[in-house]
């Protein structure tokens, strides 16, 4: 079904001891033209023009205990059972214009604080092609990242600078040199290492890019470095300009802490690949009755024009289920509307190594992905070069339809990885 050009649709999972239809109406009013009571200047004409609409309500099962506390319900003396429902609201585009922070405040703002609810989760967000056209598209996405790295097919194999703090600029550059020689495609900074006193970003960029350029001249291969430029907006712009001047191709930001406005402004001011790190997303997503699902989350950030989105990893070290990781990766690979090729590259990380390649390949529709292994490469018992070889061997086996364990019999780096990391899972 084609979405009306003047409407934004948002899906929610709500929980309430009240009539879900009544609560859906409260949600629509609260986030558009009204408040908890009708006020004097809330005319019928204003409501017809600006009020959000309740488009669908599908009631689900009720539960005996509330998921979240509500002082408002306590004051009302209202108890369970607590009814759950899926609700779809339609918000008039005219209320928002092309304003990403206000869009987020509308679909994911005061709704979380409504006293009538004991659960509120934004599960999906849909925009029309006309509205999508008013925002930034990825400058690079999958095709641009492949072109910049020279990796025409298969996953882009990456790693993360580990240790993430402690190394100075020259030590970091030496590690990057070793990783380039090991055959890596992509290297990123860790999210907690941006501009520390012991390795200032300016010194680190210059030292690292010197090694990358030397390797490029020797080998003809380009290695993409995602420098963590997370900071205030003015600093991020300066840092991005520095990376561009030094011949770099990519910058990374911790998007939840920089904010929509900063990322939009950064996108407009730099031609570099924007690598979106979602650290902190767990506080928005881990409670099934609160926060937002990845589909809605990535929709908002893709409107800011990012090129890569983190999705965590299969069988990884974090709390997300494999099903959630798979769904997230597929969300990244799905255009927001049929009118634009605006897919972004999913970045798999968190506890990834050669042994998790099988599950990843089986789960995702293509190899258009970043497969990043920190410890899975840098902690390989035979060194980083063996770590990279083990990951490439695993993917080569999968692409050829050969069992990884069988393939490992003639691939020492892969065999050692299976023995070493496999015993630690």
C-alpha positions as CSV (number, residue, x, y, z in Angstrom):
1,X,0.0,0.0,0.0
2,X,1.4,3.4,-1.0
3,X,1.7,5.9,1.8
4,X,-0.1,9.2,1.4
5,X,2.5,12.0,0.6
6,X,1.2,14.2,3.4
7,X,1.3,11.6,6.2
8,X,3.9,9.8,8.3
9,X,2.8,6.5,9.8
10,X,4.2,5.1,13.1
11,X,3.4,1.8,14.7
12,X,3.4,1.3,18.5
13,X,3.0,-1.5,21.0
14,X,1.1,-0.1,24.0
15,X,0.1,-1.5,27.3
16,X,-2.6,0.0,29.5
17,X,-5.4,-0.9,32.0
18,X,-7.7,1.4,30.0
19,X,-9.5,1.0,26.7
20,X,-6.7,0.9,24.1
21,X,-8.9,3.0,21.7
22,X,-9.1,5.7,24.3
23,X,-5.4,5.7,24.8
24,X,-4.7,5.7,21.1
25,X,-6.8,8.9,20.9
26,X,-4.9,10.4,23.7
27,X,-1.6,9.6,21.9
28,X,-2.8,11.2,18.7
29,X,-3.9,14.4,20.5
30,X,-0.9,14.7,22.7
31,X,1.6,14.6,19.8
32,X,-0.3,16.9,17.5
33,X,-3.0,19.6,18.1
34,X,-4.2,18.8,21.7
35,X,-3.4,18.1,25.3
36,X,-5.1,16.1,28.0
37,X,-8.3,18.1,27.7
38,X,-9.7,20.1,24.8
39,X,-8.6,23.8,25.2
40,X,-10.4,26.9,24.1
41,X,-8.4,27.6,20.9
42,X,-8.5,24.0,19.8
43,X,-11.1,24.5,17.1
44,X,-12.7,21.9,14.9
45,X,-10.9,23.5,11.9
46,X,-7.6,23.2,13.6
47,X,-8.2,19.6,14.6
48,X,-9.2,18.7,11.1
49,X,-6.0,20.3,9.7
50,X,-3.4,19.3,12.3
51,X,-4.5,16.5,14.5
52,X,-2.9,13.1,14.2
53,X,-5.2,10.2,13.2
54,X,-5.6,6.8,14.7
55,X,-5.4,4.5,11.7
56,X,-5.4,1.0,13.2
57,X,-5.8,-0.7,16.6
58,X,-5.2,-4.4,17.0
59,X,-5.8,-5.6,20.5
60,X,-3.5,-8.4,21.8
61,X,-3.4,-10.4,25.0
62,X,-3.8,-8.9,28.5
63,X,-1.3,-9.4,31.3
64,X,-1.8,-9.4,35.1
65,X,1.2,-7.2,36.0
66,X,2.2,-3.9,34.5
67,X,5.5,-3.8,32.6
68,X,6.2,-0.2,33.8
69,X,5.1,1.9,36.8
70,X,2.7,4.8,36.4
71,X,2.2,7.3,39.2
72,X,-0.8,8.7,37.3
73,X,-2.6,5.4,37.3
74,X,-1.7,4.9,40.9
75,X,-3.3,8.2,41.8
76,X,-6.4,7.2,39.8
77,X,-6.6,3.9,41.7
78,X,-6.6,2.1,38.4
79,X,-5.2,-1.5,38.3
80,X,-5.1,-4.4,35.9
81,X,-5.6,-6.4,33.9
82,X,-3.2,-4.6,31.5
83,X,-4.3,-4.7,27.9
84,X,-1.8,-4.7,25.1
85,X,-2.5,-3.5,21.5
86,X,-0.7,-2.5,18.3
87,X,-1.6,1.0,17.3
88,X,-0.8,2.9,14.1
89,X,-1.0,6.7,14.1
90,X,-0.8,9.0,11.1
91,X,0.9,12.3,11.6
92,X,0.4,15.2,9.2
93,X,3.6,16.2,7.4
94,X,2.5,19.8,7.6
95,X,3.0,19.8,11.3
96,X,6.7,18.9,10.9
97,X,8.2,20.1,7.6
98,X,11.6,18.6,6.8
99,X,12.7,18.8,10.4
100,X,14.3,15.5,11.6
101,X,14.6,16.4,15.4
102,X,10.9,17.4,15.4
103,X,10.0,14.3,13.6
104,X,11.7,12.3,16.3
105,X,10.1,14.4,19.0
106,X,6.7,13.7,17.5
107,X,6.9,10.0,17.0
108,X,9.1,9.2,20.0
109,X,8.7,12.1,22.5
110,X,6.2,12.6,25.3
111,X,4.4,9.5,24.3
112,X,6.8,7.6,26.6
113,X,5.6,9.6,29.6
114,X,1.9,9.2,29.2
115,X,0.4,8.3,32.5
116,X,-2.3,6.1,30.8
117,X,0.3,3.6,29.7
118,X,2.4,0.9,31.4
119,X,4.2,0.1,28.1
120,X,5.0,2.2,25.1
121,X,7.3,1.0,22.2
122,X,7.7,2.6,18.8
123,X,8.0,-0.4,16.5
124,X,8.1,0.9,12.9
125,X,8.1,4.2,11.0
126,X,7.1,4.8,7.4
127,X,7.5,7.9,5.2
128,X,6.4,8.7,1.7
129,X,8.7,9.1,-1.2
130,X,7.9,12.8,-1.4
131,X,8.9,13.2,2.3
132,X,12.0,11.1,1.9
133,X,13.2,13.3,-1.0
134,X,13.4,16.2,1.4
135,X,16.2,14.6,3.4
136,X,19.8,13.6,2.7
137,X,20.5,10.3,0.9
138,X,23.6,8.2,1.7
139,X,26.5,9.6,-0.3
140,X,28.1,6.2,-0.6
141,X,26.1,3.3,0.9
142,X,27.0,-0.2,-0.3
143,X,28.2,0.7,-3.8
144,X,30.3,3.6,-2.7
145,X,31.9,1.6,0.1
146,X,32.8,-1.2,-2.3
147,X,34.2,1.3,-4.8
148,X,36.4,3.0,-2.1
149,X,37.7,-0.3,-0.7
150,X,38.1,-2.1,-4.0
151,X,36.1,-5.1,-2.7
152,X,33.8,-5.9,-5.6
153,X,32.1,-9.0,-4.0
154,X,31.9,-10.8,-0.7
155,X,31.9,-9.2,2.7
156,X,34.2,-6.3,3.5
157,X,36.4,-7.7,6.2
158,X,37.2,-5.2,9.0
159,X,38.5,-4.9,12.4
160,X,38.6,-2.5,15.3
161,X,41.6,-0.8,16.9
162,X,42.3,-2.8,20.1
163,X,43.3,-1.9,22.7
164,X,40.8,0.9,22.3
165,X,42.6,3.2,24.7
166,X,46.3,3.5,25.7
167,X,48.2,3.5,22.4
168,X,49.7,6.7,21.3
169,X,49.4,8.0,17.7
170,X,52.6,6.2,16.5
171,X,51.7,2.9,18.1
172,X,48.2,3.1,16.5
173,X,49.8,3.8,13.1
174,X,52.1,0.8,13.6
175,X,49.1,-1.5,14.3
176,X,47.3,-0.1,11.2
177,X,50.4,-0.8,9.1
178,X,50.4,-4.4,10.3
179,X,46.7,-4.8,9.6
180,X,47.1,-3.4,6.1
181,X,49.9,-5.9,5.4
182,X,47.6,-8.6,6.8
183,X,45.1,-7.9,4.1
184,X,42.3,-6.1,6.0
185,X,39.8,-4.1,4.1
186,X,38.4,-1.8,6.8
187,X,39.6,-0.5,10.2
188,X,37.6,1.6,12.6
189,X,38.4,3.3,15.9
190,X,36.6,2.1,19.0
191,X,33.7,4.3,20.1
192,X,35.3,5.3,23.3
193,X,38.5,6.5,21.6
194,X,38.0,9.8,19.9
195,X,40.4,12.5,20.8
196,X,42.3,11.4,24.0
197,X,45.2,13.3,25.4
198,X,47.6,10.4,24.8
199,X,46.7,10.1,21.1
200,X,45.2,13.4,19.8
201,X,43.0,12.8,16.8
202,X,45.0,15.2,14.6
203,X,48.3,13.4,15.3
204,X,46.6,10.0,14.9
205,X,45.0,10.8,11.6
206,X,48.2,12.0,10.1
207,X,50.2,9.1,11.4
208,X,47.7,6.5,10.4
209,X,47.0,7.9,6.9
210,X,50.8,8.0,6.3
211,X,50.9,4.3,6.7
212,X,47.7,3.8,4.7
213,X,49.0,5.8,1.8
214,X,52.4,4.0,1.8
215,X,50.6,0.7,1.7
216,X,48.4,1.9,-1.1
217,X,51.4,2.9,-3.1
218,X,53.1,-0.5,-2.5
219,X,50.1,-2.7,-3.0
220,X,47.5,-0.9,-5.1
221,X,45.0,-1.7,-2.4
222,X,43.1,0.8,-0.4
223,X,42.2,0.3,3.2
224,X,39.3,2.3,4.6
225,X,39.8,3.8,8.0
226,X,36.8,5.0,10.0
227,X,38.2,7.7,12.3
228,X,36.0,8.4,15.4
229,X,35.4,12.1,15.2
230,X,32.6,12.2,17.8
231,X,32.6,15.6,19.4
232,X,30.7,18.9,19.2
233,X,29.6,19.8,15.7
234,X,32.3,22.4,15.0
235,X,35.0,20.0,16.1
236,X,33.5,17.2,14.0
237,X,33.6,19.4,10.9
238,X,37.2,20.3,11.5
239,X,38.1,16.6,12.1
240,X,36.3,15.5,8.9
241,X,38.1,18.2,6.9
242,X,41.4,16.9,8.3
243,X,40.6,13.3,7.3
244,X,39.7,14.4,3.8
245,X,42.9,16.5,3.4
246,X,45.0,13.5,4.6
247,X,43.4,11.3,2.0
248,X,41.0,9.4,4.2
249,X,37.6,8.2,3.1
250,X,35.5,7.6,6.2
251,X,34.6,9.1,9.6
252,X,32.6,7.6,12.4
253,X,30.3,9.2,15.0
254,X,28.5,7.9,18.0
255,X,25.2,9.0,16.7
256,X,23.0,8.8,19.8
257,X,25.3,11.2,21.6
258,X,25.9,13.6,18.7
259,X,22.2,13.9,17.8
260,X,20.2,14.3,14.6
261,X,21.1,17.9,13.9
262,X,24.8,17.4,14.2
263,X,24.8,14.3,11.9
264,X,22.7,16.2,9.4
265,X,25.0,19.1,9.4
266,X,28.1,16.8,9.2
267,X,26.5,15.0,6.2
268,X,26.0,18.2,4.4
269,X,29.6,19.4,5.1
270,X,31.6,16.4,4.1
271,X,31.8,14.1,1.1
272,X,33.2,11.2,3.3
273,X,31.6,8.0,4.2
274,X,29.6,8.3,7.4
275,X,29.9,5.3,9.7
276,X,27.1,5.4,12.2
277,X,27.9,3.7,15.6
278,X,24.8,3.1,17.6
279,X,26.4,2.6,21.1
280,X,23.7,3.3,23.6
281,X,20.9,1.8,21.5
282,X,20.4,-1.0,24.1
283,X,18.9,1.5,26.5
284,X,16.3,2.2,23.9
285,X,15.6,-1.3,22.8
286,X,16.2,-4.0,25.4
287,X,13.0,-3.7,27.4
288,X,10.3,-5.1,25.0
289,X,7.7,-2.7,26.5
290,X,9.7,0.5,26.1
291,X,11.8,2.4,23.7
292,X,11.9,1.6,20.0
293,X,12.7,-1.2,17.6
294,X,15.5,-1.0,15.1
295,X,13.3,-0.5,12.1
296,X,12.1,2.9,13.5
297,X,15.5,3.8,14.8
298,X,17.3,3.2,11.6
299,X,14.7,5.0,9.6
300,X,15.3,8.2,11.6
301,X,19.1,7.9,11.2
302,X,18.9,7.1,7.5
303,X,17.1,10.4,7.0
304,X,20.3,12.0,8.3
305,X,22.2,10.5,5.4
306,X,24.5,7.9,7.1
307,X,26.2,5.2,5.0
308,X,26.8,2.4,7.5
309,X,24.7,1.3,10.4
310,X,25.8,-1.0,13.2
311,X,23.6,-4.1,13.8
312,X,25.8,-6.0,16.3
313,X,26.6,-9.7,15.4
314,X,25.2,-13.2,15.3
315,X,26.3,-15.3,18.3
316,X,28.1,-12.2,19.6
317,X,28.9,-10.9,23.0
318,X,25.9,-8.5,23.4
319,X,22.3,-9.1,24.6
320,X,20.5,-8.9,21.3
321,X,19.1,-12.2,19.9
322,X,20.2,-13.5,16.6
323,X,16.7,-12.9,15.3
324,X,16.9,-9.2,16.2
325,X,20.4,-8.9,14.5
326,X,19.1,-10.5,11.3
327,X,16.0,-8.3,11.2
328,X,18.2,-5.2,11.7
329,X,20.5,-6.2,8.9
330,X,17.5,-6.7,6.6
331,X,16.1,-3.3,7.6
332,X,19.4,-1.7,6.5
333,X,19.1,-3.5,3.1
334,X,15.5,-2.4,2.5
335,X,14.9,1.0,0.8
336,X,12.8,3.4,2.9
337,X,10.7,3.9,-0.2
338,X,10.6,2.3,-3.6
339,X,11.6,5.6,-5.2
340,X,15.1,5.7,-3.9
341,X,18.1,3.4,-3.7
342,X,18.9,4.5,-0.2
343,X,20.1,1.2,1.4
344,X,22.9,1.4,3.9
345,X,25.6,-1.1,4.7
346,X,25.0,-3.2,7.8
347,X,28.0,-3.4,10.1
348,X,28.3,-6.6,12.0
349,X,30.6,-6.5,15.1
350,X,30.7,-7.6,18.8
351,X,32.3,-10.9,19.3
352,X,32.6,-11.8,15.6
353,X,35.3,-14.2,14.3
354,X,35.7,-16.8,11.6
355,X,33.3,-19.2,13.3
356,X,30.3,-16.7,13.3
357,X,30.6,-16.2,9.5
358,X,28.5,-19.3,8.8
359,X,25.5,-18.0,10.7
360,X,25.9,-14.6,9.2
361,X,26.0,-15.9,5.6
362,X,23.0,-18.1,6.2
363,X,20.9,-15.3,7.8
364,X,21.4,-12.3,5.5
365,X,20.2,-12.0,1.9
366,X,23.6,-11.0,0.4
367,X,27.3,-10.4,1.4
368,X,26.8,-6.6,1.1
369,X,28.0,-6.1,4.7
370,X,30.9,-5.1,6.9
371,X,32.1,-8.1,8.9
372,X,34.2,-6.6,11.7
373,X,36.2,-8.8,14.0
374,X,38.2,-7.1,16.8
375,X,39.4,-9.8,19.1
376,X,38.5,-12.3,16.3
377,X,41.4,-11.0,14.3
378,X,43.8,-9.2,16.7
379,X,43.6,-12.0,19.3
380,X,44.3,-14.9,16.8
381,X,47.0,-17.0,18.5
382,X,49.2,-16.8,15.3
383,X,48.8,-13.0,14.9
384,X,46.7,-10.5,13.0
385,X,47.6,-11.8,9.6
386,X,46.4,-15.2,10.5
387,X,43.3,-13.7,12.0
388,X,42.4,-12.0,8.7
389,X,43.2,-15.2,6.8
390,X,41.0,-17.2,9.0
391,X,38.0,-14.9,8.4
392,X,38.6,-14.8,4.6
393,X,39.0,-18.6,4.6
394,X,35.7,-19.0,6.4
395,X,33.8,-16.8,3.9
396,X,35.5,-18.5,1.0
397,X,34.3,-21.9,2.2
398,X,30.8,-20.6,2.6
399,X,30.7,-19.0,-0.9
400,X,32.0,-22.3,-2.4
401,X,29.4,-24.3,-0.5
402,X,32.1,-26.2,1.5
403,X,31.7,-27.0,5.2
404,X,34.0,-24.7,7.2
405,X,35.3,-27.6,9.3
406,X,36.3,-29.5,6.2
407,X,37.9,-26.5,4.6
408,X,39.9,-25.8,7.8
409,X,41.8,-29.1,7.3
410,X,43.9,-27.4,4.7
411,X,43.8,-23.9,6.1
412,X,46.0,-23.6,9.2
413,X,44.8,-20.1,10.1
414,X,41.2,-21.1,10.0
415,X,41.9,-24.4,11.9
416,X,43.6,-22.5,14.7
417,X,40.8,-20.0,14.9
418,X,38.2,-22.7,15.2
419,X,40.2,-24.4,18.0
420,X,41.1,-21.2,19.9
421,X,37.9,-19.1,19.7
422,X,35.6,-22.1,19.4
423,X,36.7,-23.3,22.9
424,X,35.9,-19.9,24.4
425,X,32.3,-19.7,23.3
